[in-house]
Every structure is written in C-alpha cells, then in structure tokens.
Amino acid sequence: MEIKKNSNSSSGAGSLQNGAVPQKRKNRDISPSRIILFSFAGAILVGAFLLSLPISAAKLPLAPEDALFTATSAVCVTGLIVVDTERDLSFFGQLVVMILIQLGGLGIMTFSTFFVLMLRRSYMSHSNVILLRDTLSSEAPDLRKLLFAVFKVTIMFELWGMLLLYLSWKDVIPGERIWWDCLFHSVSAFCNAGFSTFSENLSRYRQIHAGCLVIMALIMLGGFGFSVLDSLLYRKAYLKLGIRTLPLQTKVVLATSGILILTGALFFWAVDGGHSLVKDDFFSGGFHALFQSVTSRTAGFNTVDFAAASHLGLVLIMGLMFIGGSPGSTAGGIKTTTAAIVFATIRSHLKSPGKPDVEIFRRRVPPETVSRAFIILVLSLLAVLIVAVSLFITERSRINAWPAGQEPVLRIFFETISAFGTVGLSTGITPFLSRIGKLIITLTMFVGRLGPLTIVLALVEMKQPTKYRYPEEKMMVG
C-alpha cells in the first residue's frame, strides 16, 4: 500500500500534467459548426466521385463540375440540375442521388449518431449532443428515443407517400419503373429536395391532382420540422403528462406556414392567371397556384413553366423561397420562425417604442434569439446580393444564349435565391451557366443549406465574451 501511495504522491507533477491534458484536448475540439461544415462537404465530395463514375451515367460520364453540382444540389436538398436526372443518369446514379438527398435532408449528424447508437456505443461528446439537438430543434432529454422517433416518422411518411403515389400514378407510369419513381419522389418530397426522375419534373403529370396532393402533403410535413411533428403526432402523450398547450415554436411554425401558403397561392393565382397558368381553367389554375405556393418554400417541384411566369409572380415566389421552411426540418431558407421574430420585433417597436420585449402568442422571445434572427436575415441578404452580382459578371456574355423568358436581372436573382433557399426552381438558365457560374451556384447551395451564420461560426475563431462595458452614447438613426 505504501509503495502505491508513494508512487501516487511522487507523481504529483504528472497528475497536474494529466489534469491539463483534457483541457488541452478540449481546446483542440472541433466546434459544432465545423463538424456540420466538414460533414456536408465530405458527403458532397463522396457523392461527386460516385456520380462521376461511368456506372452512374446513362450515356457519357458526367463532367467533374456537373457531378459536383449535382451532388451538392442533392446533399443540400436543392433540386437545381445541370443534367437530366431521367435521361443522363443510370439507375445507380439516381440511387446515389436519392441516398444523398436522404443524408442531406435529415442531416449527416443525425445519421452518424443513429448508427453509433445502433452499434451500442454509448459515448458521445457533450458538444455533439448539443449539436444534434440543435439540428433537430429539440430539447428532448433522451437522445436515443429522439433519434429513433425521427427515423420512425421519416420512414413512415416516406413509405406512405410511396404507396399513395403508386395509387395515383399506376395507370399512367410504366409498370417496370413505377415503384422506383414513387419511392424517389416520396423521399425527394419529404426531404424538400425537388429532384424528379421525370425530365419535365411534375409538369408531365400535372393533371393528376391526387399525386400533386400527396407531394404537397409530404413537402409540408418535411418542412414543419421534427419538433413540430413530435408535438402534433404525440399530442395525447403530452396531454397525459399535463402539457395542454402547444410549444411556442409549433404555434409559430403552423401560423406562419399557413399564412405564407394561403397568401402566396392567392397572389400567384391572381397575378399569373394570364401567364404561367393561362392554359388552366379557373379551379385548375387555383390548384396549381396552391401547389407552387407550397413547393416554393424550399421543395422545388414545379407544375408550371417559370420561364413563362410574370415578373410579379417571380418576385412573389422569390419571397417564399427566401423565407423557406422551419427549423429542424428538411427545408432551407432563413426559416419561418426567423421571419416571424423579425416581423414581431418590428410590430412591437412600432406599437410600443419604449417596450423592450418581443412577444409572440403571449410569450416573450429571449433577446439573444431576436439578435440571432436579425443576424441571419442580414447575412442572408448580403449573401444573396454578393452571389447575384458575381453571376452578373460571370454570365454577362452568355445572356443571349439563354432561352426566352424574363429580364436577365430578375432571372439571375431568381436563380440565386432558389439556390440559397435550397429550393431548386429555375427559369431555365441553370444548364446554360458558365463553369464559374455553376461553381458559384454550387457554393451558394452549400452556404444556403448550412446557413450563413453557421459558416461564419465555422470559419471565424470565436472569442470569449469580455467582462467590461464601454460608456454608452446615443446616435441618431433613420
């Protein structure tokens, strides 16, 4: 015992060093933002490599920049394409795209943690636990139950979607490929990707309203976010626990989504009745206006030709694309909650200039959440402006080769916001972009999926908050 005791006491310096090792490792830990960035970048590179293989092509192998563009569009669940998914990709290539969509839709972090738990490895760093909960916008204490619930809900909705699409399309799609087409579109719709195995996207079967309704339902369910779906699907369980009111996030997501979808549909129906909806009768035009209002919030499926859309219609769709879906969902954009907080802040300051609190549904929003919302808004606007100006410069000499459509300025902004919001809608200029233009859009999809704030946090070394404050001095604004 004495020898053991002496050895311990003699290693006092060593104990200090050992105690310093965890602190040193802690300082070297990769930040959660960088984990997300590297995970998505790694998945994109692997996907680009697989898509560049001859086995992925139906005819000629994809050019490196086209393989990278397609992989980024799939992982970032955007849906912009420079190759025809139906004609240029083999079954293997389409399978790679679908897997990348599923990975990107749920988040690479979600999959990696799920398989760690499946292998019964209980260790997971605290930062990664926080990152995963932030990814899914959930405060659930049991990580295992949360992940299995996410996968159960995803598989359930995607399988039901595949079955309902089969019942809708069975009389018009050839029998040898119908199940694959239904599965692909179900996954693509729930993950808000917008990829289609049809060259004309859903325009080919736009007259089959039942199939369009299934796609719309999957888009909305995937765009709500898993915390919202959890509070709705397991409502009875929460009532038994005495939780009678819906969480604030669920209320905001449902209210904002409903307002955006309905107002977007009515306005698009009104302004584009003589343009992209000119061939539809009254009720069919209203139905497809509703479909486009739903899919414009980051899904990217289309049943109308946006090259024929009115200028005002494109501006309306750009607004929907920029806002996007909800936190913790498969959707992109600045998110419905961000838009709601910004609107509530403006309303609060206009109604009560001296009142510091921002209130939504009789709940106060924390000041740090309000600041984060405005940071996301400003960074997103700057990103869109920088990308659009860059495309003006790189594509200036190619504008004459574009197919007929709207003003070039409007089309470039539409393409930029579509990529940033991970939507995938286009006026038809994507395949005509230069190599540099494609790379710019590729980077825009990547930034849009991760979010500009996440990119900044990943690239900039964050400093500890200072413990002092400078004197206050007023300034005039406005």
C-alpha positions as CSV (number, residue, x, y, z in Angstrom):
1,M,0.0,0.0,0.0
2,E,2.8,2.4,0.9
3,I,4.5,1.8,-2.5
4,K,1.3,2.6,-4.3
5,K,0.7,5.6,-2.1
6,N,4.3,6.8,-2.6
7,S,4.0,6.4,-6.4
8,N,0.9,8.4,-6.4
9,S,2.3,11.1,-4.3
10,S,5.6,11.2,-6.2
11,S,3.7,11.8,-9.4
12,G,2.1,15.0,-8.3
13,A,3.5,16.9,-11.2
14,G,2.4,14.1,-13.5
15,S,-1.1,14.4,-12.1
16,L,-1.1,18.1,-12.9
17,Q,0.0,17.3,-16.4
18,N,-2.6,14.7,-16.8
19,G,-5.2,17.1,-15.5
20,A,-4.0,19.6,-18.1
21,V,-4.4,17.1,-21.0
22,P,-8.2,17.2,-21.0
23,Q,-8.1,21.0,-21.1
24,K,-5.7,20.9,-24.0
25,R,-7.8,18.4,-25.8
26,K,-10.9,20.5,-25.1
27,N,-9.3,23.5,-26.7
28,R,-8.5,21.4,-29.7
29,D,-12.1,20.1,-30.1
30,I,-13.7,20.9,-33.4
31,S,-16.5,23.3,-32.9
32,P,-20.1,22.1,-33.7
33,S,-20.3,24.5,-36.7
34,R,-17.1,23.0,-38.2
35,I,-18.5,19.4,-37.7
36,I,-21.5,20.3,-39.7
37,L,-19.4,22.0,-42.4
38,F,-17.0,19.1,-42.8
39,S,-19.7,16.5,-42.7
40,F,-21.7,18.1,-45.5
41,A,-18.5,18.8,-47.5
42,G,-17.4,15.2,-47.1
43,A,-20.7,13.8,-48.2
44,I,-20.7,16.1,-51.3
45,L,-17.2,15.1,-52.3
46,V,-18.0,11.4,-52.0
47,G,-21.3,11.9,-53.9
48,A,-19.5,13.8,-56.6
49,F,-16.9,11.0,-57.0
50,L,-19.7,8.4,-57.3
51,L,-21.7,10.4,-59.8
52,S,-18.6,10.9,-62.0
53,L,-18.1,7.2,-62.4
54,P,-19.2,5.7,-65.7
55,I,-21.7,3.4,-63.9
56,S,-23.7,6.5,-62.8
57,A,-24.2,7.8,-66.3
58,A,-26.8,6.6,-68.8
59,K,-24.6,7.7,-71.7
60,L,-21.4,9.7,-71.3
61,P,-19.8,10.1,-67.8
62,L,-20.6,13.4,-66.1
63,A,-18.1,16.2,-66.2
64,P,-16.4,16.8,-62.8
65,E,-18.1,20.2,-62.4
66,D,-21.5,18.7,-63.3
67,A,-21.0,15.8,-60.8
68,L,-20.0,18.2,-58.1
69,F,-23.0,20.5,-58.9
70,T,-25.5,17.5,-58.8
71,A,-24.0,16.1,-55.6
72,T,-24.2,19.5,-53.9
73,S,-27.7,20.0,-55.1
74,A,-28.7,16.6,-53.7
75,V,-27.0,16.8,-50.3
76,C,-28.2,20.4,-49.9
77,V,-31.7,19.2,-50.9
78,T,-32.0,22.0,-53.5
79,G,-33.0,20.3,-56.8
80,L,-31.3,22.6,-59.3
81,I,-29.9,20.4,-62.1
82,V,-27.4,20.8,-64.9
83,V,-28.0,17.2,-66.2
84,D,-31.3,15.4,-66.9
85,T,-31.9,13.0,-64.0
86,E,-34.1,10.8,-66.1
87,R,-32.0,10.6,-69.3
88,D,-28.4,11.3,-68.2
89,L,-28.3,9.2,-65.0
90,S,-28.4,5.4,-64.8
91,F,-30.4,3.6,-62.1
92,F,-27.2,3.6,-60.0
93,G,-26.8,7.3,-60.5
94,Q,-30.4,8.0,-59.5
95,L,-29.9,5.8,-56.4
96,V,-26.8,7.8,-55.4
97,V,-28.8,11.0,-55.8
98,M,-31.7,9.6,-53.6
99,I,-29.2,8.5,-50.9
100,L,-27.6,11.9,-50.9
101,I,-31.0,13.6,-50.6
102,Q,-31.8,11.4,-47.6
103,L,-28.5,12.2,-46.0
104,G,-28.8,15.9,-46.6
105,G,-32.4,16.1,-45.7
106,L,-32.1,14.6,-42.2
107,G,-28.6,15.8,-41.6
108,I,-25.4,13.8,-41.7
109,M,-25.0,14.3,-37.9
110,T,-28.4,12.6,-37.4
111,F,-27.3,9.5,-39.4
112,S,-23.9,9.2,-37.8
113,T,-25.3,9.4,-34.3
114,F,-28.1,6.9,-35.1
115,F,-25.5,4.3,-36.3
116,V,-23.3,5.0,-33.2
117,L,-26.4,4.2,-31.0
118,M,-27.2,1.2,-33.2
119,L,-23.7,-0.2,-32.6
120,R,-24.4,0.2,-28.8
121,R,-21.6,2.7,-28.4
122,S,-22.9,5.0,-25.7
123,Y,-20.1,7.6,-25.8
124,M,-20.8,10.9,-27.4
125,S,-19.2,14.2,-26.7
126,H,-21.4,16.8,-25.0
127,S,-20.8,19.3,-27.8
128,N,-22.1,16.7,-30.3
129,V,-25.2,16.1,-28.2
130,I,-25.9,19.8,-28.2
131,L,-25.2,20.0,-32.0
132,L,-27.7,17.1,-32.7
133,R,-30.4,18.6,-30.6
134,D,-29.9,22.0,-32.3
135,T,-30.0,20.3,-35.7
136,L,-33.4,18.8,-34.9
137,S,-34.6,21.8,-32.9
138,S,-35.4,19.6,-29.9
139,E,-34.7,19.7,-26.2
140,A,-35.7,16.1,-25.7
141,P,-33.6,14.6,-22.8
142,D,-33.4,11.1,-24.2
143,L,-31.2,11.2,-27.3
144,R,-31.9,7.6,-28.2
145,K,-35.6,8.0,-28.2
146,L,-35.4,11.2,-30.1
147,L,-33.3,9.7,-32.9
148,F,-35.5,6.6,-33.2
149,A,-38.6,8.7,-33.3
150,V,-37.1,10.8,-36.1
151,F,-36.3,7.7,-38.2
152,K,-39.6,6.1,-37.5
153,V,-41.5,9.2,-38.5
154,T,-39.4,9.6,-41.7
155,I,-39.7,6.0,-42.8
156,M,-43.5,6.0,-42.0
157,F,-44.2,9.2,-44.1
158,E,-42.0,8.2,-47.0
159,L,-43.5,4.7,-47.3
160,W,-47.0,6.0,-47.0
161,G,-46.1,8.6,-49.6
162,M,-44.7,6.0,-52.0
163,L,-47.9,3.9,-51.6
164,L,-50.2,6.9,-52.2
165,L,-48.2,8.0,-55.2
166,Y,-48.4,4.5,-56.6
167,L,-52.2,4.6,-56.3
168,S,-52.2,8.0,-58.0
169,W,-49.8,7.2,-60.9
170,K,-50.3,3.4,-61.5
171,D,-52.4,4.0,-64.6
172,V,-50.0,6.4,-66.4
173,I,-46.5,5.2,-65.5
174,P,-45.0,2.0,-67.0
175,G,-45.1,-0.9,-64.6
176,E,-41.4,-1.7,-64.6
177,R,-40.4,1.6,-63.1
178,I,-43.4,2.9,-61.2
179,W,-42.3,1.7,-57.7
180,W,-38.9,3.3,-58.1
181,D,-40.4,6.6,-59.4
182,C,-42.8,6.6,-56.4
183,L,-40.1,5.9,-53.9
184,F,-37.7,8.5,-55.4
185,H,-40.4,11.2,-55.4
186,S,-41.6,10.4,-51.9
187,V,-38.1,10.7,-50.5
188,S,-37.4,13.9,-52.6
189,A,-40.7,15.5,-51.5
190,F,-40.4,14.7,-47.7
191,C,-36.8,16.0,-47.8
192,N,-37.9,19.1,-49.7
193,A,-35.3,18.3,-52.5
194,G,-37.3,18.8,-55.7
195,F,-35.4,16.2,-57.7
196,S,-37.5,14.2,-60.1
197,T,-37.0,11.2,-62.3
198,F,-39.1,12.9,-64.9
199,S,-37.4,15.2,-67.4
200,E,-40.2,17.7,-67.2
201,N,-40.4,17.4,-63.4
202,L,-44.1,17.1,-62.3
203,S,-45.4,19.0,-65.3
204,R,-45.7,15.7,-67.1
205,Y,-48.4,14.5,-64.7
206,R,-49.8,17.9,-63.5
207,Q,-53.3,16.8,-64.5
208,I,-53.2,14.0,-61.8
209,H,-54.2,16.2,-58.9
210,A,-54.2,13.3,-56.4
211,G,-50.4,12.8,-57.0
212,C,-49.8,16.5,-56.6
213,L,-51.7,16.5,-53.3
214,V,-49.5,13.7,-52.0
215,I,-46.4,15.6,-52.9
216,M,-47.8,18.8,-51.2
217,A,-48.5,16.9,-48.0
218,L,-45.0,15.3,-47.9
219,I,-43.4,18.8,-48.6
220,M,-45.4,20.4,-45.7
221,L,-44.7,17.5,-43.3
222,G,-41.0,17.6,-44.1
223,G,-40.9,21.4,-43.9
224,F,-42.5,21.6,-40.4
225,G,-39.5,20.2,-38.5
226,F,-39.3,17.2,-36.3
227,S,-40.0,19.1,-33.0
228,V,-43.3,20.3,-34.5
229,L,-44.2,16.8,-35.8
230,D,-43.4,15.4,-32.4
231,S,-45.7,17.8,-30.6
232,L,-48.5,17.0,-33.1
233,L,-48.2,13.3,-33.5
234,Y,-47.7,12.6,-29.8
235,R,-50.3,15.1,-28.6
236,K,-52.2,12.5,-26.5
237,A,-49.0,11.5,-24.7
238,Y,-48.3,15.2,-23.8
239,L,-51.9,15.7,-22.6
240,K,-51.4,12.7,-20.2
241,L,-48.3,14.4,-18.8
242,G,-50.4,17.6,-18.2
243,I,-48.9,19.6,-21.1
244,R,-52.0,21.1,-22.6
245,T,-50.7,24.0,-24.7
246,L,-48.6,23.5,-27.9
247,P,-45.0,24.8,-27.7
248,L,-44.4,28.3,-29.0
249,Q,-42.3,27.0,-31.9
250,T,-45.2,24.8,-33.1
251,K,-47.7,27.6,-32.9
252,V,-45.3,30.0,-34.8
253,V,-44.5,27.4,-37.5
254,L,-48.1,26.4,-38.1
255,A,-49.4,30.0,-38.2
256,T,-46.5,31.4,-40.3
257,S,-46.6,28.4,-42.8
258,G,-50.4,28.7,-43.1
259,I,-50.2,32.5,-43.8
260,L,-47.4,32.1,-46.4
261,I,-49.0,29.2,-48.2
262,L,-52.5,30.7,-48.5
263,T,-51.5,34.3,-49.3
264,G,-48.8,33.0,-51.7
265,A,-51.3,30.9,-53.5
266,L,-53.9,33.7,-53.8
267,F,-51.5,36.2,-55.1
268,F,-49.8,33.9,-57.6
269,W,-53.2,32.8,-58.8
270,A,-54.2,36.4,-59.3
271,V,-51.0,37.7,-61.0
272,D,-50.1,34.7,-63.1
273,G,-53.6,33.7,-64.4
274,G,-52.7,35.2,-67.8
275,H,-49.1,33.9,-67.8
276,S,-47.9,30.5,-66.5
277,L,-51.4,29.4,-65.6
278,V,-53.0,30.7,-68.8
279,K,-53.8,27.1,-70.1
280,D,-55.7,26.1,-66.9
281,D,-59.3,26.7,-66.1
282,F,-60.4,28.6,-63.0
283,F,-60.2,25.8,-60.5
284,S,-57.2,24.0,-62.0
285,G,-55.3,27.4,-62.0
286,G,-56.1,27.8,-58.3
287,F,-54.9,24.3,-57.5
288,H,-51.6,24.7,-59.3
289,A,-51.1,28.2,-57.7
290,L,-51.5,26.4,-54.3
291,F,-49.1,23.7,-55.4
292,Q,-46.5,26.3,-56.3
293,S,-47.0,28.2,-53.1
294,V,-46.3,25.0,-51.1
295,T,-43.3,23.8,-53.2
296,S,-41.7,27.3,-53.5
297,R,-40.9,27.1,-49.8
298,T,-37.8,25.1,-50.5
299,A,-39.1,21.9,-52.2
300,G,-38.6,23.0,-55.9
301,F,-41.1,20.7,-57.7
302,N,-42.9,22.5,-60.4
303,T,-46.1,22.0,-62.4
304,V,-45.8,25.3,-64.3
305,D,-43.2,26.8,-66.6
306,F,-41.4,29.5,-64.7
307,A,-39.9,30.9,-67.9
308,A,-43.4,32.0,-68.7
309,A,-44.2,33.4,-65.3
310,S,-44.9,37.1,-64.9
311,H,-42.3,39.4,-63.3
312,L,-44.6,40.0,-60.3
313,G,-45.1,36.2,-60.0
314,L,-41.4,35.6,-59.9
315,V,-40.9,38.3,-57.2
316,L,-43.6,36.7,-55.1
317,I,-42.0,33.2,-55.4
318,M,-38.6,34.7,-54.5
319,G,-40.1,36.0,-51.3
320,L,-41.4,32.5,-50.4
321,M,-38.1,30.8,-51.4
322,F,-36.1,33.2,-49.2
323,I,-38.2,32.5,-46.1
324,G,-38.3,28.8,-46.7
325,G,-39.3,26.1,-44.2
326,S,-38.9,25.7,-40.4
327,P,-36.0,25.0,-38.0
328,G,-35.0,21.4,-37.5
329,S,-36.7,20.4,-40.8
330,T,-35.5,19.2,-44.2
331,A,-36.2,22.7,-45.6
332,G,-33.9,25.6,-46.2
333,G,-34.3,29.4,-46.3
334,I,-34.0,31.8,-43.4
335,K,-36.8,29.8,-41.7
336,T,-40.4,30.7,-40.8
337,T,-39.5,31.4,-37.2
338,T,-36.8,33.9,-38.2
339,A,-39.4,35.8,-40.4
340,A,-41.9,35.7,-37.6
341,I,-39.5,37.1,-35.0
342,V,-38.4,39.9,-37.3
343,F,-42.0,40.8,-38.0
344,A,-42.9,40.6,-34.3
345,T,-39.9,42.8,-33.4
346,I,-40.9,45.5,-36.0
347,R,-44.5,45.4,-34.8
348,S,-43.5,45.6,-31.2
349,H,-41.3,48.7,-31.7
350,L,-43.9,50.4,-33.8
351,K,-46.7,49.8,-31.3
352,S,-44.7,50.4,-28.1
353,P,-41.4,52.1,-28.9
354,G,-40.3,52.1,-25.3
355,K,-41.1,48.4,-24.7
356,P,-38.0,46.2,-24.9
357,D,-39.8,42.8,-25.0
358,V,-40.8,41.0,-28.2
359,E,-43.9,39.0,-27.7
360,I,-45.5,36.2,-29.8
361,F,-48.6,34.3,-28.7
362,R,-48.3,35.9,-25.2
363,R,-44.8,34.6,-24.8
364,R,-41.6,36.7,-24.6
365,V,-38.8,35.9,-27.1
366,P,-35.3,36.0,-25.5
367,P,-33.2,38.9,-26.6
368,E,-30.4,36.6,-27.9
369,T,-33.0,34.8,-30.1
370,V,-34.1,38.2,-31.5
371,S,-30.5,39.2,-32.2
372,R,-29.8,35.8,-33.9
373,A,-32.8,36.3,-36.1
374,F,-31.7,39.7,-37.4
375,I,-28.1,38.4,-37.9
376,I,-29.4,35.6,-40.0
377,L,-31.6,38.0,-42.0
378,V,-28.7,40.5,-42.7
379,L,-26.1,37.8,-43.5
380,S,-28.6,36.1,-45.9
381,L,-29.4,39.3,-47.7
382,L,-25.7,40.0,-48.1
383,A,-25.0,36.5,-49.4
384,V,-27.8,36.8,-52.0
385,L,-26.6,40.2,-53.1
386,I,-22.9,39.1,-53.4
387,V,-23.8,36.0,-55.4
388,A,-26.2,37.8,-57.7
389,V,-23.6,40.5,-58.5
390,S,-21.0,37.7,-59.1
391,L,-23.3,36.0,-61.6
392,F,-23.9,39.3,-63.4
393,I,-20.2,39.5,-64.0
394,T,-19.6,35.8,-65.0
395,E,-22.7,35.3,-67.1
396,R,-22.8,38.7,-68.9
397,S,-21.5,37.2,-72.2
398,R,-23.9,34.2,-72.1
399,I,-27.2,36.0,-71.6
400,N,-28.1,36.0,-75.4
401,A,-27.8,32.2,-75.4
402,W,-30.4,31.8,-72.6
403,P,-33.9,30.5,-73.6
404,A,-36.6,33.1,-73.9
405,G,-38.0,34.5,-70.7
406,Q,-37.9,37.4,-68.3
407,E,-35.4,40.1,-67.8
408,P,-31.8,38.8,-67.1
409,V,-31.5,40.7,-63.8
410,L,-34.7,39.1,-62.5
411,R,-33.7,35.6,-63.7
412,I,-30.3,35.8,-62.0
413,F,-31.8,36.9,-58.7
414,F,-34.4,34.1,-59.0
415,E,-31.7,31.6,-59.6
416,T,-29.6,32.9,-56.7
417,I,-32.4,32.9,-54.2
418,S,-33.5,29.5,-55.4
419,A,-30.0,28.1,-54.7
420,F,-29.6,30.0,-51.4
421,G,-33.1,28.8,-50.2
422,T,-32.3,25.3,-51.4
423,V,-35.4,25.3,-53.5
424,G,-34.4,24.3,-57.0
425,L,-36.9,26.2,-59.1
426,S,-35.4,27.8,-62.2
427,T,-36.5,29.9,-65.2
428,G,-34.4,27.5,-67.3
429,I,-31.0,29.1,-67.2
430,T,-29.2,26.6,-64.9
431,P,-27.7,24.4,-67.7
432,F,-26.6,27.5,-69.6
433,L,-24.4,28.8,-66.8
434,S,-20.6,29.0,-67.4
435,R,-18.3,26.7,-65.4
436,I,-17.5,29.5,-63.0
437,G,-21.3,30.3,-62.7
438,K,-22.0,26.7,-61.8
439,L,-19.3,26.7,-59.1
440,I,-20.8,29.9,-57.7
441,I,-24.3,28.4,-57.5
442,T,-22.7,25.2,-56.0
443,L,-21.2,27.3,-53.2
444,T,-24.4,29.2,-52.8
445,M,-26.4,25.9,-52.3
446,F,-23.8,24.8,-49.7
447,V,-24.0,28.1,-47.8
448,G,-27.8,28.1,-48.0
449,R,-28.1,24.6,-46.6
450,L,-25.8,25.2,-43.7
451,G,-26.8,28.8,-43.1
452,P,-24.5,31.8,-43.4
453,L,-24.3,32.1,-39.6
454,T,-23.1,28.5,-39.3
455,I,-20.5,29.2,-42.0
456,V,-19.2,32.3,-40.2
457,L,-19.0,30.5,-36.8
458,A,-17.1,27.6,-38.5
459,L,-14.6,29.9,-40.2
460,V,-14.1,32.6,-37.5
461,E,-12.5,31.8,-34.2
462,M,-15.0,33.0,-31.6
463,K,-13.6,34.9,-28.6
464,Q,-14.8,34.7,-25.0
465,P,-17.2,37.5,-24.1
466,T,-15.4,40.4,-22.4
467,K,-16.1,41.3,-18.8
468,Y,-16.2,45.1,-19.3
469,R,-18.5,47.5,-21.0
470,Y,-17.8,50.8,-22.7
471,P,-19.7,54.0,-21.8
472,E,-23.0,54.4,-23.6
473,E,-23.6,57.2,-26.1
474,K,-26.7,57.9,-28.2
475,M,-26.8,58.1,-32.0
476,M,-29.4,59.3,-34.4
477,V,-30.8,56.7,-36.9
478,G,-33.3,56.8,-39.7
